[in-house]
């Protein structure tokens, strides 16, 4: 799975790497977590970043689902994801992601990144969800004869949210977890956004030769911590570097 990631680029570097306008208040992030509003590039506006909540809910759902991942093997078939997989795709920019593993004898976090710390785009899907208004069941219309002006603000609570697609792990990540985020080849990121790409053609594990992992501080466990020290290697007695 992918449950945390980092995006430490400056606004200028982020804009240059993804050829998209960055929000004026952008600051590097070292511990992106579910439930946070984070920058993505959506297929319907590929020349700009916009913030979406990490935690996807299908548009037809009658309650929030907060799904952070979707499996590539079934995303085009499951009712919750199929429409978004077809027509609401996004890039989730990152320069590393975190996995938790007990490979060194105790559960601890590791950061997975390219050896040269290059940024990359993870494949994502998104949707806009609007909470049902009181007195309404999804798809069944209004109950009773309540007034339209009843003080309810739920119509203003639309949530645009995304999920990161996952696939089988490459060799480095397999040491840590049985799934990994879909890391797109840079020259095919726009192809993903444009749609029409067969999942088996593009959403396979990224070759692991250029990737590595290393142990990091357990401070990354808390989303409240978000500072540059989180991406630093942990002390030597905390475990060895991956291949």
Beta strands, then each sheet from edge to edge (+ up, - down):
strand 1: 4-7
strand 2: 29-33
strand 3: 37-42
strand 4: 50-54
strand 5: 69-71
strand 6: 89-94
strand 7: 96-101
strand 8: 108-114
strand 9: 120-129
strand 10: 136-137
strand 11: 141-142
strand 12: 159-167
strand 13: 180-181
strand 14: 211-215
sheet 1: 2+ 1- 7+ 8- 14+
sheet 2: 5+ 12+ 4+ 3- 6+ 9-
sheet 3: 5+ 12+ 13-
sheet 4: 10+ 11-
end
